[in-house]
Amino acid sequence: MDGNVVYWTVAVVAVLVAGVSKGGFGSGASFAATPMLALVMPVEQAVGLMLPLLIVMDFTGLKPFWRAWDWRNARALMLWAVPGVALGIVLFEWADPDAVRFMIGAIAIFFVAFQLAKARGWLDARVRPYSARSAAIAGVVAGFTSFVSHAGGPPVAIHLLGQGIGKLGYQATTMLVFGWINLVKLPPFVALGLITRETMLLGLLLAPAAILGTLAGVWAHRRLSDAWYFAAIYVFLTVTGAKLMWDAVH
């Protein structure tokens, strides 16, 4: 197959996958777009390309879920994400992305196993109430991991899902939180040279796929029952966690 065809096929599929995840399933698997893009372009270019596209997805997906978010959770996560992003900036040169990926992947898989054990009656199944400490930890970790590898979804998912938050509130809250985090990340990405004229031009060409994928995710979100929706979320978290760990050791 012609190399140019492979390049554009991989790029479009990666952006569509990220859009569907962000538009309908809480951003959990949207990180996978970056390693997919890295198959056909340098990693730094893939990281820089994805951020403006993620922002396009955020703005596309916010309107369908407008004001349906859990403001107490969203406010705390957004507040604490800022020092997390700042930590990512400071440690960008020294942080080992593979160590971060492995840690977040392991936590995501442990959380899914924990939720499964509760569902089977092996553990106490009571819903955990809102915790300011949990929100602070999740916010900082999400800001940091989102900055270094666009992988902030699992910490936020673990914080919210442990409270038994509903489908609509979960989706709206994650959309708002990551819309904010991605905007905070934008200036330092430009300053570090991760976003260039080339990535912006390529992003413009891929923006329709970002919008289409996000709208497809919104469509799927509205048609799945709560049970199927959260089952899909846990599948996304498992796949995301496994992929993060795999990337870390290979």
C-alpha positions as CSV (number, residue, x, y, z in Angstrom):
1,M,0.0,0.0,0.0
2,D,1.2,3.5,-0.8
3,G,3.0,5.1,2.2
4,N,0.9,8.3,1.9
5,V,-2.3,6.2,2.1
6,V,-1.1,4.4,5.2
7,Y,-0.1,7.7,6.8
8,W,-3.5,9.3,6.3
9,T,-5.4,6.2,7.2
10,V,-3.6,5.8,10.5
11,A,-4.0,9.5,11.3
12,V,-7.7,9.6,10.6
13,V,-8.5,6.4,12.5
14,A,-6.5,7.7,15.5
15,V,-8.3,11.0,15.6
16,L,-11.7,9.3,15.1
17,V,-11.0,6.9,18.0
18,A,-10.0,9.8,20.3
19,G,-13.1,11.7,19.3
20,V,-15.5,8.8,20.0
21,S,-13.9,8.3,23.4
22,K,-14.0,11.9,24.4
23,G,-17.5,12.5,23.0
24,G,-19.2,9.6,24.6
25,F,-17.0,7.7,27.0
26,G,-15.2,10.1,29.3
27,S,-11.9,10.5,27.5
28,G,-10.5,7.2,28.9
29,A,-9.2,5.8,25.6
30,S,-8.5,9.1,23.8
31,F,-4.8,8.9,24.8
32,A,-4.4,5.9,22.4
33,A,-4.4,8.4,19.5
34,T,-0.9,9.6,20.3
35,P,0.8,6.1,20.1
36,M,-1.2,5.4,17.0
37,L,0.0,8.6,15.4
38,A,3.6,7.8,16.5
39,L,3.5,4.8,14.1
40,V,3.6,7.2,11.2
41,M,5.3,10.4,12.6
42,P,7.8,11.4,15.3
43,V,6.5,11.1,18.8
44,E,7.0,14.8,19.5
45,Q,5.0,15.7,16.4
46,A,2.2,13.3,17.4
47,V,2.0,14.9,20.9
48,G,1.9,18.4,19.6
49,L,-0.6,17.5,16.9
50,M,-3.1,15.9,19.3
51,L,-3.5,18.8,21.7
52,P,-5.2,21.3,19.4
53,L,-7.4,18.4,18.1
54,L,-8.3,17.4,21.7
55,I,-9.4,21.0,22.2
56,V,-11.5,20.9,19.1
57,M,-13.1,17.7,20.5
58,D,-13.7,19.4,23.9
59,F,-15.5,22.3,22.3
60,T,-17.5,20.1,20.1
61,G,-18.6,17.9,23.0
62,L,-19.3,20.5,25.6
63,K,-22.5,21.8,24.1
64,P,-24.5,18.5,24.2
65,F,-23.6,18.1,27.9
66,W,-23.8,21.8,28.9
67,R,-24.3,22.3,32.7
68,A,-25.0,18.6,33.3
69,W,-21.6,18.3,35.1
70,D,-21.1,17.8,38.8
71,W,-19.8,21.2,39.6
72,R,-18.2,20.3,43.0
73,N,-16.2,17.6,41.4
74,A,-15.4,19.6,38.3
75,R,-14.3,22.7,40.2
76,A,-11.9,20.7,42.5
77,L,-10.4,18.7,39.7
78,M,-9.9,21.8,37.5
79,L,-8.3,23.7,40.4
80,W,-5.9,20.9,41.3
81,A,-5.1,20.1,37.7
82,V,-3.2,23.4,37.4
83,P,-0.4,22.5,39.8
84,G,-0.3,19.1,38.1
85,V,0.3,20.7,34.7
86,A,2.9,23.0,36.3
87,L,4.6,19.9,37.7
88,G,4.6,18.4,34.2
89,I,6.2,21.5,32.8
90,V,9.0,21.5,35.5
91,L,9.6,17.8,35.1
92,F,9.1,17.6,31.4
93,E,12.9,17.2,30.7
94,W,13.4,14.6,33.5
95,A,10.2,12.7,33.8
96,D,10.3,9.2,32.5
97,P,7.1,8.9,30.4
98,D,7.3,5.1,30.5
99,A,7.3,5.1,34.3
100,V,4.3,7.4,34.3
101,R,2.5,5.2,31.7
102,F,3.1,2.1,33.7
103,M,2.0,3.6,37.0
104,I,-1.3,5.0,35.6
105,G,-2.0,1.8,33.6
106,A,-1.5,-0.4,36.7
107,I,-3.8,1.9,38.8
108,A,-6.5,1.8,36.1
109,I,-6.5,-2.0,35.9
110,F,-6.4,-2.3,39.7
111,F,-9.5,0.0,39.9
112,V,-11.4,-2.1,37.4
113,A,-10.6,-5.3,39.3
114,F,-11.7,-3.6,42.5
115,Q,-15.0,-2.5,40.9
116,L,-15.6,-6.0,39.6
117,A,-14.9,-7.5,43.0
118,K,-17.5,-5.1,44.5
119,A,-20.1,-6.0,41.8
120,R,-19.5,-9.7,42.6
121,G,-20.1,-9.1,46.3
122,W,-16.6,-10.0,47.3
123,L,-16.0,-6.5,48.8
124,D,-18.1,-3.8,50.4
125,A,-20.2,-2.3,47.6
126,R,-21.1,0.9,49.3
127,V,-20.6,4.1,47.2
128,R,-17.8,6.3,48.4
129,P,-18.8,9.9,49.2
130,Y,-17.1,12.9,47.7
131,S,-13.7,13.5,49.1
132,A,-11.7,16.7,48.7
133,R,-8.5,14.8,49.2
134,S,-9.4,12.3,46.5
135,A,-10.3,15.2,44.1
136,A,-7.0,16.9,44.9
137,I,-4.9,13.8,44.2
138,A,-6.9,13.0,41.0
139,G,-6.6,16.6,39.8
140,V,-2.9,16.8,40.3
141,V,-2.2,13.4,38.8
142,A,-4.5,14.1,35.8
143,G,-2.9,17.4,35.1
144,F,0.6,15.9,35.3
145,T,-0.1,12.7,33.2
146,S,-2.2,14.7,30.7
147,F,0.8,17.0,30.2
148,V,3.4,14.4,29.7
149,S,1.4,11.8,27.7
150,H,-2.2,12.9,27.2
151,A,-3.2,10.2,29.6
152,G,-5.1,12.0,32.3
153,G,-8.4,10.1,31.9
154,P,-7.8,7.2,34.4
155,P,-7.2,9.3,37.5
156,V,-10.4,11.3,36.9
157,A,-12.4,8.2,36.1
158,I,-11.3,6.5,39.3
159,H,-12.3,9.5,41.4
160,L,-15.7,10.0,39.8
161,L,-16.7,6.4,39.3
162,G,-16.0,5.5,42.9
163,Q,-18.7,8.0,43.9
164,G,-21.4,6.2,41.8
165,I,-21.9,9.3,39.7
166,G,-24.5,8.9,36.9
167,K,-23.8,8.5,33.2
168,L,-24.7,12.0,32.2
169,G,-22.9,13.7,35.1
170,Y,-19.8,11.6,34.5
171,Q,-19.5,12.4,30.8
172,A,-20.3,16.1,31.3
173,T,-17.8,16.5,34.2
174,T,-15.0,14.8,32.3
175,M,-15.6,16.9,29.2
176,L,-15.5,20.1,31.2
177,V,-12.4,19.1,33.2
178,F,-10.3,18.0,30.2
179,G,-11.5,21.0,28.2
180,W,-9.9,23.1,30.9
181,I,-6.8,21.0,31.3
182,N,-6.1,21.1,27.6
183,L,-6.5,24.9,27.5
184,V,-4.0,25.2,30.4
185,K,-1.5,22.9,28.5
186,L,-1.7,24.9,25.3
187,P,0.7,27.9,26.1
188,P,3.5,25.7,27.5
189,F,3.2,23.3,24.5
190,V,3.7,26.2,22.2
191,A,6.6,27.5,24.3
192,L,8.3,24.1,24.3
193,G,8.0,23.9,20.5
194,L,5.7,20.9,20.5
195,I,3.1,22.8,18.5
196,T,4.5,24.1,15.2
197,R,3.2,25.5,12.0
198,E,3.4,22.0,10.5
199,T,1.3,20.4,13.3
200,M,-1.2,23.2,13.1
201,L,-1.7,22.7,9.3
202,L,-2.0,19.0,9.7
203,G,-4.4,19.5,12.5
204,L,-6.6,21.7,10.3
205,L,-6.9,18.8,7.8
206,L,-7.7,16.3,10.6
207,A,-10.2,18.6,12.4
208,P,-13.2,17.2,10.5
209,A,-12.4,13.7,11.8
210,A,-12.1,15.1,15.3
211,I,-15.5,16.7,15.1
212,L,-17.1,13.6,13.4
213,G,-15.6,11.2,16.0
214,T,-16.8,13.4,18.9
215,L,-20.4,13.6,17.5
216,A,-20.4,9.9,17.0
217,G,-19.4,9.4,20.7
218,V,-22.2,11.7,21.8
219,W,-24.7,9.7,19.7
220,A,-23.5,6.5,21.3
221,H,-23.6,8.0,24.8
222,R,-27.3,8.9,24.4
223,R,-28.3,5.5,23.1
224,L,-26.6,3.2,25.6
225,S,-28.3,2.2,28.8
226,D,-26.4,3.1,32.1
227,A,-25.4,-0.6,32.5
228,W,-23.9,-0.8,29.0
229,Y,-22.4,2.6,29.2
230,F,-20.4,1.9,32.4
231,A,-19.5,-1.6,31.1
232,A,-18.0,0.2,28.1
233,I,-16.2,2.6,30.4
234,Y,-14.6,-0.2,32.3
235,V,-13.6,-1.9,29.1
236,F,-12.0,1.3,27.9
237,L,-10.2,1.7,31.3
238,T,-8.9,-1.9,31.1
239,V,-7.7,-1.5,27.5
240,T,-6.2,1.8,28.3
241,G,-4.4,0.5,31.3
242,A,-3.1,-2.5,29.5
243,K,-1.9,-0.4,26.6
244,L,-0.2,2.1,28.9
245,M,1.7,-0.7,30.6
246,W,2.6,-2.4,27.3
247,D,3.9,0.9,25.9
248,A,6.0,1.4,29.1
249,V,7.9,-1.9,28.9
250,H,8.4,-2.1,25.1
